[in-house]
Amino acid sequence: MILGRRSKPAIPSRLYPEPRGPALVAANENLPDPAEKASLRRDLAHRLEAVGEDILSACRRCLQKETAHRRGFLFAPLLIGAGAALWFKGLWTPDSLALGALCLFLLAALPFLSARHPGLQRMVFCFLLAAAGPLLADLETWRASTLLLDRPVTSFVRGRIMEREAGGDRQWRYVIQVIGTDHPRLGRMPAVVALAARQDAPFSVGAVVAGRARLTPPSGPAAPGAHDFSFAAYFSGTGATGFFYGAPRLVFGPPRPGLVHESAHILETLARWRSGIGDRIRARIGGDEGALAAALITNEQRAISRKTVEDLRRSGLAHIIAISGMNMVLASAVFFIGLRSALSLSLGLAQSVSIKKLAASGAVVGTGAYYLLSGFALSAERAFVMMVIALVAVLLDRPAISLRTVALAALITLVFSPSAGLSASFQLSYAGTLGLIAAYEAWAHYRPMVERPALRHPLAKAWRVGTRSLAGLAATALVGGLSTALFSVEHFQRFPLHGFVANMLAAPLLDLLVMPMALLAMLLMPLGLDALPLKIMGFGLTGLITIGEKVAASGGEYMVRPLPDVAFVLGSLGFLLLCLLRTRLRLAGLLLCALGLLSCLARPADRPPDLLIHESGEVAALLHGTAWSIGAQTKDRFVTEQWQRLYGMDQLEPSERVEPGPDGRRDQADDRYRPLSDAEEIAERALMAETLDQASESRFFCKRNAWCLAYKGGTTIILVSNSIYSGIACDMADILVARTSRYFQACRSG
């Protein structure tokens, strides 16, 4: 071995791997090729275009299927109702003559477009329906021509009773055709007024009565977006509401003043029968049960106590008060099945003619008689039209229950009364019916696909019948609640969370006990044998009221703010698409409903107003932290409850009482409008100034029969209920609210 001359050891090759892949280049040379990038964009664009074409072709196929199923007719009421709603809301007010000429032109052009341009013909027909809505709305407004009272007034009224309704606790409501007024004589007196009276024995329909009465115009909306009661009053022909001071007296007058047509005499006779039937039912049953029974048969709802009505609303059972489809269906079923069973006893008649069609004809007559006694309510009208169409369909060997039946009934209602399309009754009744029939059609379509094992054992068959009945009740309650939820929130700002449970419990009582006994009592009433059926009906109504009370006590009601217009329109269109379409296009309804929900969630929280003033000038509310201070001389629950629903008022604080000083004036009924003396004016100014100095912010302080004052943020607000204080209040207030016209042009303070 030679030291210092060792050879270099061999290094393993794994420490020096051979280069693989392309050689590294500079950083700016790693970018993709522009040509390759453009190719990727073109491929993506082609793919998106192909997807879009597939979607469009699928939509065209779905539209062709919808057209083949003739689903376009189902949207005719929507177009007419939308046009009428735009006219009533003031969003589209075209000239009636020009619009009528346009409708005639489009109607004449339709036959020439049928062969060559079917698509254009459908578009023209849709525009014709939308244009017919404002024209029909203008025609109905002209036909009503109701003269509304312009301001509150007290006068001696003499008139003829057209309708009578019990209000409970010796209260009666009369619809009176005015013959004349005195002391003072009104120059613009409405033709028909609704007046309340307190008396033991009511007057009959057709009697001429007279008495001193307080008349007020029909109430407008309590706040922007609230329900406008004057709208419904105008189209019902009621120009004023109010009450008699004391009981009116029976007077002698013309035998039939103003009733020159036989139709008016017939309506008066029907009203007399209806009021007599209602009195008999309430006398037989008594209590809230009797009042509710009368409401189910004659539609007289005012006798039901306030607590019972509120319990039914909070539990989601308020729909049973009004005469609706359930009543008409049961009435028609009793007449149809009863007549068919009776006619089938004759073998020769059954072999010679179609007893099914004879029974349907008799059911039309019986249902019409029930409708005449129901008071012509809107929900009853809708149900009657639908039942007549269904029975006529039986005569023509057509399906009795279908979406076309609902659309035809809605079309007839909107043609004769377009204003009904904006009412809660119309929207709730048609939405519930539409949802139930659409769900039934969907179930009938998918039901054959469900395999059902054959059951032979009697217990198994009974179990299946029971479970299917419960499932049917549950499905009906669920579908009905979901179908009307949007419209209930829109009109009443409330959603009963436990309404499903309440309707599940109440449905068997209504269907199997209450309504059959009601119809049996009506058939036996001319013979005087109605006592037992009415008693049994009362037992069922007791259980129904108990269900409403228990469910309402559970606190299952959710109060919401008014929906934005965009959310309501999107939700309504989405609901209609889900119900009216059969193909996959109905999924667009889910998208619209989701967009409506997002518009509600994305809406910023509205800042509540600092001051609310009712149109009467007698009630005001001032925001005080999380509570509202109410300024009013008397409690007006009618107005404050609407404000609570609209603005979520959790707490209402009554006004503080202000007592006049020793030299101050006490406004009594006998000298309330006596002018102020100099000493009284000085004392009143001092009292107002002292009250403002000592008053806490955002709280109302009221002197009885005189004024209410408050201040907020340096602004002084005074409500004057006695016009003699207007001058003093005008000198001291930044905002003056007076219920009478001022008698000066400017405040004395300048």
C-alpha positions in Angstrom: 0.0 0.0 0.0 1.4 3.3 -1.0 0.3 6.2 1.4 -1.0 9.4 -0.2 -1.9 7.8 -3.5 -5.4 6.4 -2.7 -7.8 6.2 -5.6 -11.1 8.2 -5.5 -14.0 6.0 -4.3 -16.9 5.4 -6.6 -20.0 7.6 -6.0 -23.4 5.9 -6.3 -25.3 7.0 -9.4 -28.5 7.6 -7.4 -26.9 10.8 -5.9 -26.7 12.3 -9.4 -30.0 11.5 -11.2 -30.2 11.9 -14.9 -32.3 14.9 -16.1 -35.8 14.0 -17.1 -38.6 16.1 -18.8 -38.1 19.3 -20.7 -35.3 21.6 -19.9 -36.0 24.6 -17.6 -36.5 27.9 -19.4 -36.9 31.5 -18.2 -39.9 32.5 -16.0 -41.5 34.6 -18.6 -41.4 31.7 -21.0 -43.7 29.5 -18.8 -46.9 31.3 -19.8 -49.5 29.3 -21.9 -49.7 29.8 -25.6 -52.2 32.5 -26.5 -53.6 30.3 -29.3 -54.2 27.5 -26.8 -55.9 30.0 -24.5 -58.2 31.2 -27.2 -59.0 27.6 -28.1 -60.0 26.9 -24.5 -62.3 29.9 -24.5 -63.9 28.8 -27.8 -64.5 25.3 -26.4 -66.1 26.7 -23.2 -68.3 29.0 -25.3 -69.4 26.1 -27.5 -70.2 24.0 -24.5 -72.2 26.8 -22.9 -74.0 27.4 -26.2 -74.8 23.8 -26.4 -76.2 23.7 -22.9 -78.3 26.8 -23.6 -79.7 25.2 -26.8 -80.5 22.1 -24.9 -82.3 24.2 -22.2 -84.2 26.2 -24.9 -85.2 23.1 -26.8 -86.4 21.4 -23.5 -88.4 24.6 -22.7 -89.9 24.5 -26.2 -90.9 20.9 -25.8 -92.4 21.6 -22.4 -94.3 24.6 -23.9 -95.6 22.4 -26.6 -96.8 19.8 -24.1 -98.5 22.6 -22.0 -100.2 23.9 -25.2 -101.3 20.4 -26.0 -102.8 20.1 -22.5 -104.5 23.4 -23.1 -103.0 25.0 -20.0 -103.1 28.5 -21.4 -106.7 29.0 -20.5 -105.7 28.6 -16.8 -103.8 31.9 -16.9 -106.7 33.9 -18.3 -108.0 35.0 -14.9 -104.4 36.0 -13.9 -104.1 38.3 -16.9 -107.5 40.0 -16.3 -106.9 40.3 -12.6 -103.4 41.8 -13.1 -104.8 44.4 -15.5 -107.6 45.3 -13.0 -105.1 45.5 -10.1 -102.9 47.9 -12.0 -105.9 50.1 -12.7 -107.1 50.0 -9.1 -103.6 50.7 -7.8 -103.3 53.7 -10.1 -100.3 52.2 -11.9 -102.1 52.0 -15.3 -105.1 54.3 -16.0 -105.6 54.4 -19.8 -108.5 56.2 -21.4 -111.5 53.9 -21.3 -112.8 54.8 -24.8 -109.4 54.2 -26.4 -108.9 51.0 -24.5 -112.3 49.8 -25.5 -111.6 50.5 -29.2 -108.3 48.7 -28.8 -110.0 45.7 -27.3 -112.5 45.6 -30.1 -109.8 45.8 -32.7 -107.8 43.0 -31.1 -110.9 40.9 -30.9 -111.7 41.4 -34.6 -108.1 40.6 -35.5 -107.9 37.2 -33.7 -109.8 35.1 -36.4 -107.3 36.3 -39.2 -104.3 35.2 -37.1 -105.5 31.7 -36.3 -104.3 29.8 -39.3 -101.0 31.6 -40.4 -99.6 32.9 -37.1 -100.9 30.8 -34.1 -98.1 32.1 -31.8 -98.9 35.7 -32.6 -102.6 34.9 -32.1 -101.8 33.7 -28.5 -99.8 36.9 -27.8 -102.6 39.1 -29.1 -105.1 37.2 -27.0 -103.0 37.6 -23.9 -102.7 41.3 -24.5 -106.5 41.4 -25.0 -107.1 39.8 -21.7 -104.7 42.1 -19.9 -106.3 45.2 -21.5 -109.8 43.9 -20.6 -108.9 44.1 -16.9 -108.7 47.9 -16.6 -111.7 48.3 -18.9 -113.8 46.0 -16.6 -112.5 47.8 -13.5 -113.5 51.1 -14.9 -116.9 49.7 -15.8 -117.5 48.3 -12.3 -116.4 51.6 -10.7 -118.9 53.5 -12.9 -121.6 50.9 -12.2 -121.2 51.2 -8.4 -121.0 55.1 -8.3 -121.3 55.0 -4.5 -121.5 58.4 -2.8 -119.2 58.3 0.2 -119.7 60.6 3.1 -116.9 63.2 3.2 -116.7 64.0 6.9 -118.2 62.9 10.2 -121.6 64.4 11.0 -124.5 64.0 13.4 -128.0 64.1 11.8 -131.5 62.8 12.2 -131.7 59.9 9.7 -134.9 58.3 8.4 -134.7 55.2 6.2 -135.8 51.7 5.3 -134.1 48.6 6.7 -132.6 46.5 3.9 -130.6 44.1 6.0 -130.3 43.2 9.7 -127.6 41.4 11.6 -127.2 40.6 15.3 -124.1 41.9 17.0 -124.3 40.3 20.4 -125.2 41.9 23.8 -128.4 43.6 22.4 -126.4 45.1 19.6 -127.9 45.1 16.1 -126.5 46.3 12.8 -128.9 47.7 10.2 -128.2 48.4 6.6 -130.5 51.3 5.8 -131.7 52.8 2.6 -131.8 56.5 3.4 -135.1 58.4 2.8 -134.1 61.7 4.2 -132.1 63.6 6.9 -132.9 66.5 9.1 -131.2 68.8 11.6 -129.0 69.3 9.6 -130.2 68.2 6.2 -127.3 66.7 4.3 -126.8 67.8 0.7 -124.5 64.9 -0.1 -126.1 62.1 1.7 -125.2 58.5 0.8 -128.0 56.3 -0.5 -127.1 53.4 1.9 -125.6 53.5 5.4 -124.8 50.9 8.0 -125.8 51.9 11.5 -125.5 50.0 14.8 -128.2 50.2 17.5 -128.6 48.9 21.0 -132.1 47.5 21.7 -133.8 44.5 23.1 -136.3 43.7 20.2 -134.9 44.4 16.7 -137.0 45.8 13.9 -137.7 43.5 11.0 -136.3 43.9 7.5 -138.5 46.4 5.5 -139.5 48.5 8.4 -139.0 52.3 8.2 -137.1 53.7 11.2 -135.8 57.0 12.3 -133.4 58.3 14.9 -130.5 60.6 15.6 -127.3 59.0 14.4 -123.6 59.7 14.2 -122.3 59.1 10.6 -118.7 58.7 9.7 -117.1 57.9 6.3 -115.8 54.4 5.8 -112.4 54.1 7.3 -109.4 54.3 5.0 -106.0 52.6 5.6 -104.7 53.2 9.1 -101.2 53.5 7.7 -99.5 53.2 4.3 -99.9 49.6 3.1 -102.7 48.8 5.6 -106.1 47.5 4.5 -108.4 50.1 3.0 -112.0 49.5 4.3 -113.4 52.3 2.2 -112.5 50.4 -1.0 -114.7 47.5 -0.1 -117.4 49.9 1.2 -117.5 51.7 -2.2 -118.1 48.5 -4.2 -120.6 47.2 -1.7 -122.7 50.4 -1.9 -122.3 51.5 1.7 -121.5 55.2 1.8 -121.3 55.7 5.6 -121.2 53.8 8.9 -122.1 54.9 12.4 -124.5 54.3 15.2 -127.8 55.5 16.6 -128.0 57.7 19.7 -130.3 55.4 21.6 -132.7 53.0 20.0 -134.3 54.2 16.8 -138.1 54.4 16.6 -140.5 52.9 14.1 -142.1 55.4 11.8 -144.7 55.4 9.1 -143.6 56.2 5.6 -144.1 55.2 2.0 -144.8 51.5 1.5 -141.6 51.0 -0.5 -139.5 54.1 -0.8 -137.0 53.7 -3.5 -137.7 50.1 -4.1 -139.2 50.3 -7.6 -137.9 47.1 -9.0 -139.1 43.6 -8.2 -135.5 42.5 -7.8 -135.2 44.8 -4.8 -138.3 43.3 -3.3 -136.9 39.8 -3.8 -133.6 40.8 -2.1 -135.6 42.3 0.8 -137.5 39.1 1.2 -134.4 37.0 1.1 -132.8 39.2 3.8 -135.9 38.8 5.9 -135.7 35.0 5.7 -132.0 35.1 6.4 -132.4 37.2 9.5 -135.3 35.0 10.7 -133.2 31.8 10.3 -130.3 33.4 12.1 -132.5 34.4 15.0 -134.0 30.9 15.2 -130.6 29.2 15.3 -129.2 31.5 18.0 -132.3 31.0 20.1 -132.1 27.2 19.7 -128.4 26.8 20.5 -127.3 30.0 22.3 -123.9 31.4 23.2 -121.0 31.5 20.8 -122.0 28.1 19.5 -125.3 29.5 18.3 -123.6 32.6 16.8 -121.1 30.4 15.0 -123.8 28.1 13.7 -125.7 31.1 12.3 -122.5 32.3 10.6 -122.0 28.9 9.0 -125.6 28.9 7.6 -126.5 32.6 7.0 -123.1 34.3 7.2 -124.0 36.5 10.1 -120.7 36.8 11.9 -121.0 39.8 14.2 -122.7 37.9 17.0 -119.6 35.8 17.6 -117.7 37.1 20.7 -114.4 38.9 20.1 -112.5 36.3 22.1 -113.8 33.4 20.1 -113.0 35.1 16.8 -109.5 35.9 18.0 -108.9 32.3 19.1 -110.0 31.0 15.8 -107.7 33.4 14.0 -104.7 32.6 16.1 -105.3 28.9 15.7 -105.7 29.1 11.9 -109.4 28.2 12.0 -110.8 31.6 11.0 -111.7 30.2 7.6 -114.6 28.2 9.0 -116.5 31.3 9.9 -117.1 32.3 6.3 -119.3 30.2 4.0 -116.9 28.7 1.6 -116.3 25.6 -0.5 -116.7 23.1 2.3 -120.2 24.3 3.0 -121.2 24.3 -0.7 -119.6 20.9 -1.3 -121.5 19.3 1.6 -124.8 21.0 0.5 -124.3 19.8 -3.1 -123.3 16.3 -1.9 -126.4 16.0 0.2 -128.8 17.1 -2.6 -127.0 15.1 -5.3 -126.7 11.8 -3.3 -130.1 12.1 -1.7 -131.9 12.8 -5.1 -129.9 10.1 -6.8 -130.7 7.5 -4.1 -134.4 8.5 -4.2 -134.7 8.3 -8.0 -132.9 5.0 -8.1 -135.8 3.4 -6.2 -137.8 3.6 -9.4 -136.5 0.8 -11.7 -138.3 2.1 -14.8 -137.0 5.6 -14.3 -133.5 4.5 -13.8 -133.6 2.4 -17.0 -135.2 5.1 -19.2 -133.2 8.3 -18.2 -129.9 9.2 -16.6 -130.8 9.7 -12.9 -127.3 10.9 -12.4 -128.0 14.0 -14.5 -131.4 14.5 -13.0 -129.8 14.4 -9.5 -127.2 16.9 -10.7 -129.9 19.3 -12.0 -131.7 19.1 -8.6 -128.4 19.7 -6.8 -127.9 22.9 -8.8 -131.4 24.1 -7.6 -130.7 23.1 -4.0 -127.2 24.7 -4.0 -128.6 27.9 -5.5 -131.2 28.1 -2.7 -128.5 27.7 -0.1 -126.5 30.5 -1.8 -129.4 32.8 -1.8 -129.7 32.4 2.0 -126.0 32.8 2.6 -125.9 36.6 2.2 -124.0 36.7 -1.2 -120.6 36.7 0.5 -117.6 36.6 -1.9 -116.3 33.2 -0.6 -119.9 31.8 -1.0 -120.1 33.2 -4.5 -116.8 31.6 -5.5 -117.9 28.2 -4.0 -121.3 28.5 -5.6 -119.9 29.2 -9.1 -117.5 26.3 -8.8 -120.2 23.9 -7.6 -122.5 24.9 -10.4 -119.7 24.4 -13.0 -118.9 21.0 -11.5 -122.5 19.9 -11.6 -122.9 21.2 -15.2 -119.8 19.2 -16.0 -121.6 16.1 -14.7 -124.5 16.9 -17.1 -122.1 17.2 -20.0 -120.1 14.1 -19.0 -117.0 16.1 -18.3 -114.6 15.9 -15.2 -116.3 17.7 -12.4 -113.2 18.7 -10.4 -110.3 20.1 -12.3 -108.1 23.2 -12.6 -110.2 24.4 -15.5 -113.2 24.5 -13.2 -111.3 26.8 -10.8 -110.1 29.0 -13.7 -113.6 29.3 -15.1 -115.1 30.2 -11.7 -112.3 32.8 -11.2 -112.9 34.2 -14.7 -116.6 34.6 -14.1 -116.0 36.3 -10.7 -113.4 38.8 -12.2 -115.5 39.7 -15.2 -118.5 40.7 -13.0 -116.5 42.2 -10.1 -112.9 42.9 -10.9 -112.4 44.6 -7.5 -112.8 41.2 -5.8 -109.4 40.2 -7.1 -107.7 42.5 -4.5 -109.7 41.1 -1.6 -108.3 38.7 1.0 -111.4 36.5 0.6 -110.9 36.0 -3.1 -107.2 35.3 -2.9 -107.4 33.0 0.1 -110.3 30.9 -1.2 -109.0 30.5 -4.7 -105.4 29.8 -3.4 -106.6 27.1 -1.1 -108.8 25.5 -3.8 -106.1 25.7 -6.4 -103.5 24.1 -4.2 -105.8 21.2 -3.2 -106.8 20.4 -6.8 -103.2 20.7 -8.1 -102.0 18.3 -5.3 -104.9 15.9 -6.1 -104.0 15.9 -9.8 -100.3 15.3 -9.0 -101.2 12.4 -6.7 -103.6 10.9 -9.3 -100.7 11.0 -11.8 -98.1 9.4 -9.6 -100.4 7.1 -7.7 -100.4 4.2 -10.3 -96.6 4.0 -9.9 -96.9 3.1 -6.2 -97.2 -0.6 -5.6 -99.7 -1.6 -3.0 -99.8 -5.2 -1.7 -103.1 -6.9 -1.8 -104.7 -7.3 1.7 -107.3 -9.9 2.5 -107.6 -9.8 6.2 -110.4 -7.6 7.5 -108.2 -6.0 10.1 -105.6 -5.2 7.6 -108.2 -3.6 5.3 -109.6 -1.6 8.2 -106.1 -0.5 9.1 -105.5 0.6 5.6 -108.7 2.6 5.4 -108.0 4.3 8.7 -104.4 5.2 7.9 -105.4 6.5 4.4 -108.2 8.6 5.9 -105.7 10.1 8.4 -103.2 10.7 5.7 -105.8 12.4 3.6 -106.8 14.7 6.4 -103.1 15.5 7.1 -102.4 16.1 3.4 -105.4 18.3 3.0 -104.6 20.4 6.1 -100.9 20.7 5.1 -101.6 21.6 1.4 -104.3 24.1 2.4 -102.2 25.8 5.0 -99.2 26.1 2.7 -101.3 27.3 -0.2 -102.8 30.2 1.8 -99.8 31.0 3.9 -98.4 33.7 1.5 -101.8 35.5 1.2 -102.5 35.2 4.9 -99.2 36.9 5.7 -99.8 39.6 3.1 -103.3 40.6 4.3 -103.2 39.9 8.0 -99.4 39.9 8.9 -99.8 36.7 10.8 -99.0 33.0 10.3 -100.5 30.4 12.6 -97.7 27.9 13.4 -100.1 25.3 14.8 -102.7 25.7 12.1 -101.9 22.3 10.8 -102.7 20.6 14.1 -105.9 22.7 14.6 -107.2 21.9 11.1 -106.4 18.2 11.6 -108.5 18.1 14.8 -111.3 20.3 13.5 -111.8 18.7 10.1 -113.6 15.5 11.4 -116.0 17.5 13.5 -116.9 19.8 10.6 -117.2 17.2 7.9 -118.9 14.4 9.9 -120.9 16.3 12.5 -121.4 20.0 12.2 -122.2 20.6 8.5 -124.4 17.4 8.0 -126.4 18.4 11.0 -126.6 22.0 9.7 -128.0 20.9 6.4 -130.4 18.4 8.1 -131.7 21.2 10.3 -132.3 23.5 7.3 -134.3 20.7 5.6 -136.4 20.1 8.8 -136.8 23.7 9.8 -140.0 24.3 7.7 -141.5 21.3 9.6 -140.4 22.6 13.0 -138.2 19.5 13.6 -134.9 21.3 13.6 -134.3 21.3 17.4 -132.4 18.0 17.7 -130.0 18.5 14.7 -129.2 22.0 15.9 -128.4 20.7 19.4 -126.1 18.1 17.9 -124.5 20.8 15.8 -124.0 22.9 18.9 -122.1 20.0 20.6 -119.8 19.8 17.6 -119.2 23.6 17.6 -118.4 23.4 21.3 -115.6 21.0 20.6 -114.4 23.2 17.7 -114.3 26.3 19.9 -112.4 24.3 22.5 -109.8 23.3 19.9 -109.3 26.9 18.8 -109.0 28.0 22.4 -106.4 25.4 23.3 -104.3 25.9 20.2 -104.4 29.6 20.5 -103.3 29.4 24.1 -100.2 27.5 23.0 -98.9 30.8 21.5 -98.5 29.3 18.0 -98.9 32.5 16.0 -96.0 34.3 14.3 -96.5 38.0 13.5 -94.6 39.4 10.5 -94.1 42.8 8.9 -95.9 43.5 5.6 -94.2 41.9 2.7 -92.5 43.9 0.0 -94.5 44.2 -3.2 -91.8 42.5 -5.2 -91.8 39.5 -2.8 -95.6 39.1 -2.9 -95.7 39.3 -6.7 -92.8 36.8 -7.1 -94.3 34.4 -4.6 -97.8 34.6 -6.1 -96.4 33.9 -9.6 -94.3 31.0 -8.3 -97.3 29.5 -6.6 -99.4 29.8 -9.7 -96.7 28.2 -11.9 -96.3 25.3 -9.4 -100.1 24.7 -9.5 -101.0 25.3 -13.1 -98.2 23.7 -15.1 -97.7 20.0 -15.6 -94.2 19.7 -17.1 -90.8 20.6 -15.6 -91.5 24.2 -16.3 -93.3 24.2 -12.9 -89.9 24.1 -11.3 -89.6 27.8 -12.4 -92.2 28.4 -9.7 -89.8 27.2 -7.0 -87.2 29.6 -8.4 -89.6 32.6 -8.2 -90.6 31.6 -4.7 -86.9 31.5 -3.7 -86.3 34.9 -5.3 -89.3 36.3 -3.4 -87.9 34.9 -0.1 -84.5 36.3 -0.8 -86.0 39.7 -1.5 -87.6 39.6 2.0 -84.4 38.5 3.7 -82.2 41.0 1.8 -84.5 43.9 2.6 -82.9 46.2 5.1 -84.7 46.7 8.4 -87.2 49.6 8.0 -86.8 52.4 10.5 -90.2 52.8 12.2 -91.8 56.2 11.9 -91.4 58.6 14.8 -95.1 59.7 14.6 -98.2 58.0 13.4 -101.4 60.0 12.8 -104.7 58.4 11.9 -106.8 60.1 9.1 -109.5 61.0 11.6 -107.1 63.2 13.5 -108.2 61.7 16.8 -105.5 59.1 17.4 -101.7 59.4 17.2 -98.7 57.3 18.3 -95.2 58.5 19.2 -92.2 56.2 19.2 -90.8 56.0 22.7 -87.8 53.7 22.8 -89.2 50.2 22.1 -92.7 51.3 23.1 -95.3 53.6 21.6 -97.1 56.3 23.4 -100.7 56.6 22.3 -102.3 60.0 22.2 -106.1 59.8 22.1 -109.1 60.9 24.1 -110.7 57.5 23.9 -109.3 54.0 23.2 -109.4 53.2 19.6 -108.5 49.5 19.4 -109.5 49.3 15.8 -106.7 51.6 14.7 -104.0 50.7 17.3 -104.3 47.0 16.5 -103.6 47.7 12.9 -100.6 49.7 13.8 -99.4 46.9 16.1 -99.5 44.4 13.2 -97.9 46.8 10.7 -95.0 48.1 12.8 -94.5 45.4 15.4 -95.5 47.5 18.4 -94.6 45.3 21.4 -95.9 47.7 24.0 -98.5 50.5 23.9 -98.3 53.1 26.6 -101.5 55.1 27.4 -101.3 58.9 27.6 -100.7 60.7 30.9 -103.8 62.6 32.3 -103.6 66.4 32.7 -106.0 68.1 35.1 -106.9 71.7 34.6 -105.9 74.3 37.3 -108.4 76.1 39.5 -108.9 78.8 36.9 -108.8 76.4 34.0 -111.7 75.2 31.9 -113.3 71.8 32.2 -114.8 70.8 28.9 -118.2 69.4 29.6 -120.7 68.1 27.1 -123.1 71.1 27.6 -120.6 73.9 27.0 -117.8 72.1 25.2 -117.9 74.5 22.2 -118.4 77.7 24.2 -115.7 80.3 23.3 -112.9 80.7 25.7 -112.9 83.7 28.0 -109.8 85.8 28.5 -109.1 84.3 31.9 -109.6 80.7 30.5 -107.3 81.4 27.5 -104.5 82.7 29.8 -105.0 79.7 32.1 -105.0 77.3 29.2 -101.8 78.8 27.7 -100.1 78.5 31.1 -101.3 74.9 31.5 -99.9 73.9 28.1 -96.6 75.6 28.7 -96.2 74.0 32.2 -97.1 70.6 30.7 -94.5 70.9 28.0 -91.8 72.0 30.6 -92.5 69.0 32.9 -93.3 66.4 30.2 -90.9 63.6 29.4 -89.8 63.2 25.8 -91.9 61.0 23.4 -94.9 60.8 25.8 -98.4 62.1 25.2 -100.1 64.2 27.9 -103.8 64.7 27.4 -106.5 66.9 28.9 -109.9 65.4 28.7 -112.1 66.5 25.7 -109.5 69.2 24.8 -106.0 68.3 23.6 -103.0 66.0 23.7 -99.5 67.2 23.5 -96.0 65.8 23.3 -92.5 66.7 22.1 -89.7 64.6 20.5 -86.4 65.8 19.3 -87.3 69.5 19.9 -90.5 69.2 17.9 -93.8 69.9 19.7 -96.9 68.0 18.6 -100.4 68.9 19.7 -103.6 67.0 18.9 -106.8 69.1 19.2 -110.1 67.4 19.8 -111.9 70.6 20.6 -111.6 73.3 17.8 -111.7 76.2 20.3 -108.1 75.3 21.3 -106.8 75.4 17.7 -105.5 79.0 18.0 -103.6 78.4 21.2 -102.2 75.1 19.9 -101.2 76.7 16.7 -99.1 79.3 18.5 -97.3 76.7 20.6 -96.9 73.7 18.4 -94.6 72.8 15.5 -97.1 70.2 14.3 -100.8 70.8 14.9 -103.4 68.0 14.3 -107.0 69.0 14.3 -110.1 66.9 13.5 -112.0 70.0 12.2 -111.1 72.6 9.7 -109.2 75.6 11.0 -111.0 79.0 11.0 -107.9 81.1 10.5 -105.4 81.4 7.7 -102.2 81.8 9.8 -101.2 81.4 13.4 -101.2 84.6 15.5 -97.5 83.9 16.4 -96.7 84.2 12.7 
